[in-house]
Amino acid sequence: EISRPRVPGVPELDAALGQHDLFSGGLKLIQDTRDIPFQPSQGYYNAGGYEQVFGTFDYARFDVDFRRYFLLAERPDGSGRHVFGISNKLGFSGEDTPIFENYFAGGFSTLRGFDFRRASPQSAVGRVTVGGRFQFLGSAEYLFPITADDMVKGVAFVDYGTVEEDIKIESEDFRIAIGMGLRVNIPAMGPAPIALDFAVPISREESDEIRGFSFSLGTSR
């Protein structure tokens, strides 16, 4: 249920006011040859999914996710690994997609260097972030050891991509950010590392909101 918007008169938001019921069913196919799920050093992860949503809104959604990891170097005992990884995500959703189901970009899991969801289309009225029905997001990372015990690793990365209101790519809306960060593994907290990243956008929209530092705990991109 959505009510009392802070900014009235936004068509994308007004269309979502009221109480809604949504139901969905879908199919997802995954091919995963990574050696480990967190900080993999080799292998690939390919996933493709279709979802049909019905109820108050009726639309289909397609998402694909491609990731590939290359082991560049390691010590004789298998530690101290240098890894290069690339990932790309593509998604598009039907015309009846409500604003709260749109794609948004910005933040650790999408585009570092931008504030959470703030690298996304805005409405012509009130400059409300409304997201879009199409996304293309990618990243290239180089992971390298800093300490001998592999508890602290460094990462250099480039994040790029865009979210569009319609299924298209506008070159002037393409965002790119470069940065560096740390991955800290604490055995008592499990295999997922603490991620500390600092990024600087080198291509952005004037309406985008910037956040240089991002922090994540217990998750992977």
Solvent accessible surface area in square Angstrom, and as a share of the most:
residue,aa,sasa,rsa
1,E,158,0.71
2,I,49,0.25
3,S,73,0.47
4,R,222,0.81
5,P,39,0.24
6,R,231,0.84
7,V,50,0.29
8,P,100,0.63
9,G,44,0.42
10,V,0,0.00
11,P,89,0.56
12,E,60,0.27
13,L,29,0.14
14,D,58,0.30
15,A,70,0.54
16,A,1,0.01
17,L,66,0.33
18,G,32,0.31
19,Q,137,0.61
20,H,37,0.16
21,D,85,0.44
22,L,55,0.27
23,F,116,0.48
24,S,62,0.40
25,G,44,0.42
26,G,61,0.58
27,L,120,0.60
28,K,124,0.53
29,L,126,0.62
30,I,97,0.49
31,Q,95,0.42
32,D,71,0.37
33,T,69,0.40
34,R,47,0.17
35,D,61,0.32
36,I,87,0.44
37,P,83,0.52
38,F,57,0.24
39,Q,35,0.16
40,P,11,0.07
41,S,4,0.03
42,Q,79,0.35
43,G,17,0.17
44,Y,63,0.24
45,Y,25,0.09
46,N,43,0.22
47,A,7,0.05
48,G,26,0.25
49,G,21,0.20
50,Y,88,0.33
51,E,59,0.26
52,Q,59,0.26
53,V,7,0.04
54,F,103,0.43
55,G,44,0.43
56,T,71,0.41
57,F,23,0.10
58,D,85,0.44
59,Y,8,0.03
60,A,28,0.22
61,R,26,0.10
62,F,85,0.35
63,D,49,0.25
64,V,47,0.27
65,D,19,0.10
66,F,104,0.43
67,R,39,0.14
68,R,107,0.39
69,Y,37,0.14
70,F,76,0.32
71,L,55,0.27
72,L,106,0.53
73,A,52,0.40
74,E,80,0.36
75,R,86,0.31
76,P,150,0.94
77,D,116,0.60
78,G,26,0.25
79,S,31,0.20
80,G,4,0.03
81,R,71,0.26
82,H,54,0.24
83,V,8,0.05
84,F,74,0.31
85,G,9,0.09
86,I,64,0.33
87,S,27,0.17
88,N,45,0.23
89,K,60,0.25
90,L,64,0.32
91,G,1,0.01
92,F,71,0.30
93,S,2,0.02
94,G,20,0.20
95,E,155,0.70
96,D,65,0.33
97,T,15,0.09
98,P,7,0.04
99,I,19,0.09
100,F,76,0.32
101,E,64,0.29
102,N,23,0.12
103,Y,21,0.08
104,F,27,0.11
105,A,1,0.00
106,G,4,0.04
107,G,11,0.11
108,F,28,0.12
109,S,63,0.41
110,T,26,0.15
111,L,0,0.00
112,R,1,0.00
113,G,1,0.01
114,F,3,0.01
115,D,28,0.14
116,F,140,0.58
117,R,103,0.38
118,R,89,0.33
119,A,0,0.00
120,S,3,0.02
121,P,20,0.13
122,Q,41,0.18
123,S,8,0.05
124,A,114,0.88
125,V,73,0.42
126,G,47,0.45
127,R,158,0.58
128,V,30,0.17
129,T,21,0.12
130,V,2,0.01
131,G,1,0.01
132,G,2,0.02
133,R,37,0.14
134,F,14,0.06
135,Q,21,0.09
136,F,50,0.21
137,L,7,0.04
138,G,4,0.04
139,S,4,0.02
140,A,27,0.21
141,E,43,0.19
142,Y,79,0.30
143,L,21,0.10
144,F,45,0.19
145,P,25,0.16
146,I,92,0.47
147,T,49,0.29
148,A,87,0.67
149,D,92,0.48
150,D,31,0.16
151,M,73,0.32
152,V,37,0.21
153,K,27,0.12
154,G,2,0.02
155,V,0,0.00
156,A,34,0.26
157,F,7,0.03
158,V,56,0.32
159,D,0,0.00
160,Y,51,0.19
161,G,0,0.00
162,T,0,0.00
163,V,1,0.01
164,E,9,0.04
165,E,80,0.36
166,D,70,0.36
167,I,93,0.47
168,K,97,0.41
169,I,93,0.47
170,E,54,0.24
171,S,95,0.61
172,E,115,0.52
173,D,30,0.16
174,F,49,0.21
175,R,8,0.03
176,I,52,0.26
177,A,0,0.00
178,I,78,0.40
179,G,15,0.15
180,M,115,0.51
181,G,12,0.11
182,L,69,0.35
183,R,17,0.06
184,V,31,0.18
185,N,33,0.17
186,I,60,0.31
187,P,108,0.68
188,A,102,0.79
189,M,96,0.43
190,G,30,0.29
191,P,99,0.63
192,A,14,0.11
193,P,9,0.06
194,I,29,0.14
195,A,3,0.02
196,L,50,0.25
197,D,2,0.01
198,F,118,0.49
199,A,2,0.01
200,V,75,0.43
201,P,22,0.14
202,I,105,0.53
203,S,39,0.25
204,R,113,0.41
205,E,53,0.24
206,E,170,0.76
207,S,29,0.19
208,D,7,0.03
209,E,78,0.35
210,I,76,0.38
211,R,135,0.49
212,G,22,0.21
213,F,112,0.47
214,S,16,0.10
215,F,114,0.47
216,S,11,0.07
217,L,91,0.45
218,G,46,0.44
219,T,62,0.36
220,S,54,0.35
221,R,57,0.21
